[in-house]
Amino acid sequence: MILIHTPTPHFSVFAFYCPDSKAMRFRGFSWSNLAHHFKELDHFLSPHSNFHHRRLFIQSPSRKSIFSDLRSYSTELQPLSSDLITIMEKRLSSIEHRSAYLSGLVNQPEALPAEYSRANKELRNLKGSMDLIKELRTKQKDIESLKALMTECPEDKEMLNMATEELSQAVEEERRLQNQLLQSLLPKDDADERGCILEVRAGTGGEEASLFAMDIFKMYERYSLKTGWKFDVVEITESDVKGYKEASAAISGADVYGKLKFESGIHRVQRVPVTEKSGRVHTSAVSVAILPQADEVDVQLRHEDLRIDTYRSGGSGGQHVNTTNSAVRITHIPSGITVSIQDERSQHMNKAKALKVLCARLYEIERSRIHTSRSKLRSEQIGSGDRSERIRTYNFPQGRVTDHRVGITHHSINDVMQGENLDIFIDALLLQQEMDAVASFSSEQ
């Protein structure tokens, strides 16, 4: 059993390989073709790959799911490499010793209340890992017993066949538990399971940027609906040509933030604006921010820290919108953050939306502060997701979309704008993140 690490000029892939025939296939992807697929993937990512080859790669039915397939090889495949198991066993041993120490501490009558509380809380956090470790240790004892039985009865074919079958099942279960434990030990972002606040703002490029901001906002709306998520518009500020100066939405569903978090950054567009009479291609940009939705327990808003102003809504919307103080502006005095919402007729609903956005922004500020002191999980290739980075280019004359962090170009821009093929980029970025996490885990000894 070995851990395959396939570094290429444009991509780096880890995969766990086992010669066992039962593990030769996973989700319909043959291990015998793995090296061939890695070479094809590297050629696809190469800047020297021409349009024809890239189009054939993307359109091929067996390649469309390559990123999701390869992503499944990272930590779900069995068995793990012997080196990785050695590293993991050190972690498991530390957890076992820590759990034993804490158990002894909480059972001491003379333990102080504060010590007891801290130890009990840590024990509860370790319980999930300890349950898996105990199950793994039991299975490993069963494997040793079966191996000993096979050594003692080499002539008893019936007994040997039964032991061999049971051993195969026990080894398979051991691998499953080892993979589960590896997943539990890899660094996690607790916010991945949350919904998110999407914010799109027009950048350089004037009215054309506002039109592209509208296109990008609708792209994420279509993608969310296709994925089965709930997409609620929070606020839209239109430009003179009916584009979006700013637009925000709350997206709710399973693992929303975890999938969309790498969409934060500068999205650049190259196309002929509708206002351009000479046919020249212009370059514009919009910024996209993906913020995890915050719970009330995450952000404590004190009333004295808020300044809430109401005013009449601007823009079209009829007499009611323009003659009542339904718009709400909330300023968080300590941070200076201001959120204005005038999308709803009801002042109460606008206030609720504004508070939701404010909480998300404050929560993200705190998360960023904490994460700067931790080791990075993303490689420099992916980047930090900071909004100052140009992450993707949408070139309409050439019909292509290029993600600059993983070097992938997709030659069907209309499909992307309809929210159909965003997973090509999202899966590649998530794969890279997971590979970095495994590499980081392997390097820590």
N, C-alpha and C positions, 0 to 999 in steps of 0.2 A: 504494500500500500504506500503510495507516494502522493505528495502534494505537487501538482504541476503548476509552475509559475511560468507563464508565457509572456515575457516582455517583448514588445514590438516598438518600432519608432513612434507609433501613434496611440498605442493602447497597451494596457498591462492587465493580464487576466490570470487569476488563480483558479484551479479546478482540482477537485479531489478525485483520484483515479483508483480503481480497484480491479484486479484481474478476474474477480468473481463474475461468472457469467450473468448472475442475477442483477449485478450492478452495472452491466455493460450498457444498459439503456435507461434513460430517465426522461419522462415526458416526451417520448418519441424521438429523442435526439441520440444518435449512435456515437458511443465513445470512439469507435474505430475511425470516425470521420472528424474527430475533434480537432486534431492538428490541421487538417485541411480547412475546416471552418475558421480557425484562428487566422490562417494565412489569408483567406478570403476577406475576413473582417479587417485585417490590417491593410489590405490593398484598398478596400472600400474607404477606409479612413485616410488613406494617403492623399496628400494634395496633388500627387501626380496622376491619380485615378481620373480617367476622362468621364465625360457625361454619360456616354453609352454604357460603360461598365457599371457605373453607379446606379443608373436607372434599372438595368437588368437585375442588379443585386437587390434593390428595394422591391421591385415588382415580383420577384421570384417568391412563390408561396412558401417555400422552405426557408426563406431568409427573413420574411416579414416579422417573424417572432423570435429572431436570433437573440435580441437583447434580453427579452424576458426569459428565454431558455437559458442563456449563459448566466443570467442573474441567479437562476435557481441552482447553478453549480457551486455558488460561492460557499454557503454554509449549510445548505440543505443536503448536499450529497454525502454519501457514505462510501467508504470509511474515511476518517480524517487521517492525515499523514502522521507517522510515528513521532516526528519532531513536534507537531502541533499538540499531539496527545500528551507528550512529555511536559510541555509548557502548561497545558491545561491542568494536568494532574497536580502540579505545584500549586496552582490556584485553588483547586478543590481541597487539597490538603490544608491549605491556610484557612479555608472556610470551615472545614471540620474542626480544626483546632480552635478557631474563634468561637464557633458555636458551643463547643464544650466549655470553654472558659466562661462565656456569658451564662450558660445554663447553671454552672456552679455559682456564679455571682448572684443570680436571682433567687437561688435556693438558700442563700446565707441569711439567717435571721437578723444579723447585725448590719446588713446592707442599708445604706442611707436611702431615703426615698428618692432623691434625685438620681443616684446611681442605679437604683432598681428600675426607675422609669426609662432611663437611657438604654440600659442593657435589655430590658424587655422589648423596647421599640426596635432595637437592632436585631434581636432574635426573630421578631415577626418579619422583618425585611429579609432575613436569611432563610426563612422557612421554605419558600418555594425551591430554592437551590438545594437545601438540605434534603428535601423529599426526593428530588431527582438523584442526588448523590447516594442516598441510602438504597434507592432502587437499583442504581448502577452497581453498587458494591455487592448487592445480593445476586445480581445477574452474573457478575464476574466470578463469584464463588461457585455458582452453578456451572459455569464454563470450565473452571478448574476441576470440579468433581467429575464432569463428563469426560474430560481429557484423561483423568486418572483411571476412570472406568474402562476407557478404550485401551489404555496401556495394559491394564490387568487382564482383559479378556480378548486378546488378539485372535483367538481361535473360534470364539463363539460368534458366528456370522450374524445370527439373528439379533443378538445383543448389540453387536457392533453397528448394524444398520440402524437400530433404534437410537443408539447413542449419537450416531452421526447426524441423523435427522434432527434430534433435539439440540445438538450442538450448533447446527446451522441456524436454527430458529433463535437460539440464545445469542449467538454472535450478531445476528441481524438486529435483535432487540438492544444489544449493547451499543451498536452503532447509532441506533435511533436516540438512545439516551445521551450518548456523547455529543451528538449534533445539537440536541436540545440544550445541553449544558453550555456548549460553546455559544449558542445564540444568547443564552442568559448572561454570559460573561462579557459579551461584546458591549462597548459603550452604546448607550441609547439616548435618544432625545425624547423626553417624556411628552413633548409637544406634538410629536408626529401623529398621534392618534386624534388630535383635535381638529376642529374646523379652522377656517382661516378668514381673515379680512383681506380682500384683494383691492389694491389701490393702483390705478393707472393715471398717469399725468402726462400731458403733452409736453415735449421738450423743445429742442431746437428744430426749427423748420416752419414756424408760424402756423397758418391754417392747415397746411398739409399734415403737420404733426398732430393736430387735433382730430383730423379725419382718420389718421392711422391709429390714434389712441382709441377711437370708437371701434375700429376694426379689431384691435387686440382685445378690447373688453368683451366684444361679442364672441370672439374666438374662445375665450375662457368660459363664457356662458354656455356655448354649444358643447364644449368639452365636458363641462360639469353635468349638463343634462344627459349627455351620452353615457357618462360614467355612473349615473344614478344618484348624483348629489343634488342637494337643494341650493339654488342660486337666488339670493334675495338682493335686489338692488338697494343700496343704502343711499347714495347721493350721486347725481349727475349734474355737472355744470357744462352747458353747451357753449360752443363758440359761435361766431357769426355765420359760419357756413354749415351749422348743425353738426359739427364734430363735437368731440368731448375735450374740454380743457382738463377736467378732472372727472374721474368716475370711481366709485367704490362699491363693493358688494360683499355680503357675508355668504360664504360657501360652507355648507354643513354636510356631513356624511362621514363615512369610515375612512380614516387615514388621509384626510384631505391635505392637511399641512405637510405631512410626510411626503406626499407625492408632488406637491406644487412648490415646495420651499425653494427649489433651485431655479424657479422662474423669476425670482427677484433680480433686477438689474436693468441695464439699458438695452432696449430692443430697437434696432436700427432698420429703417426702411429705405429702399432705393427704387423709385418709380416715377412715372410722369404724372404730376399732379393734375387734377381735373381743371385747375385754373391756368395751366401752362399751355400756351397757344403754339409755341415753337417746337414742342415735342422733346424738350430737354429733360433728362433724368435728374431729379432732385434727391438729396439725402436728408432725411429727417429722423427724429428719434423720440421715443417715449420711454418713461421710466415705469417699471412695474415693481410693486412692493407686495410681498406675501407675509402677513403677520398672523401668528397663531392667535386664535380667539382665547380670551382670558376668562376664567371663572371669577366669581366674587371673592373666592378665598385667595386668588393669586394677586389681586390688586385691591388694596384697601383705600377707598376714596373718602376722605373726610370732607364734610360739607363746607368747612371753613377754607379748604384749599381750592374750592371751585367758584368761579364767577360765571353766572348764567345770565345771558342777555337774550331777549326776544325782539324780533323785528319783523317787518313785513317782507314776505317772499318777493323776489324779483323774477322777471321773465314771464313767459306765457303761462297760462293756467286758469284764466277766468277771474271773475270778480272776487270770489272767496279767497283765492290764493294771494291776491295783491292787496286786499283790504283788511286782512286780519293778521295779528302778530303770531303767525304760526311757525315762522323760522326760528331756530334756536342756535345760539353760539355759546359753547362752553369752553372756558379757559381754565387750564390746570395751573394755578398760580406758581407752585414751586418749580415746575419744569418749563413753564411758558408755552406749553402745547395748547393749540386752539383747534377746536373742531366745530364746523358749522354745517348744519343740516336743514334743508328747506324742502326736501323731496315730498313729504307727506302733508296733507291738509291739517292734521292734528298736531298741535304743539306738543302734546304728551308723547306721541309716537316719534316725532323728530328728536325730542329730548332722549328717549330710550335708545334710538339709533346712535346719537352723538355720544352717549355714555359708553355704548358698546365699542365704538371705534376708539374712543379715548383710552379705555381699559386695554385694548389690544396694543395700542402704541406704547403705553407705559409698561406693559408686560414685556414687550419686545426690547425696550430699553434695558430693563433689568436682566433679561436673558442674555443680551449682548454683553453686558458688564460681567456676568458670571462666566460666559464662554470665552472671553478674552484671556482669562486666567487658566484655562484648561488646554490640554493638548488638542490640536486640530484633528478632526476626523476626515476632513476633505483634503484632497491633494491640491497642489498649486494648479494642476490642470483644470480642476473644477472651479476653483476660486472661492471666495468667501460669500458670494451672493450679494455683495455690497452694490447699492444702486448706482455707484459711480462707474461700474464695470460694464463694458459693452459685451453682452453675452451672446447675442444672436442677430443675424442680419437676414432681412427678408428682401430678396432681389426679384422684383416682379418682371422686368424685361427678360431675365434669364430663367424665370420660373423656379427659383431655388430658395431654400432656407438653410442657412449654415449656423450651427452652434459652435462657437469659437472655443469652448472649454474642452470639448471632446473631439472636435474636428470633424463632426458629421455634417454632411450636406444631403438634403432631401430634395429631389427634383419634382415636386408636385405641390407647389405653393398653395394652390387653391384648396387642396385637401387639408393642409395644415390650418389655413384660415377658417375652414369649416369645423375645426376641432377634431378632425378624423385621425390624423397621424401624429399628434403631439406625443404619443407614447413612445415613438421612436427615439425622441430626445430624452424624455423623462426616464425611460427604462435604462438608457445608457448612463445617465447621470447617477441613478440609484445604484446601478451595478458598480460604477466606479467608487461610490461612497462605501458600499459594502466590502469591496475588495480592499479599500484603504483600511477599513476597520479590522479585517482579518490580518492584513500586513502589520498594522500597529500592534495587534494582540500578539502576533508571532515575534515581534521585535522586543517585547517587554519580557524580560526574564528576571 
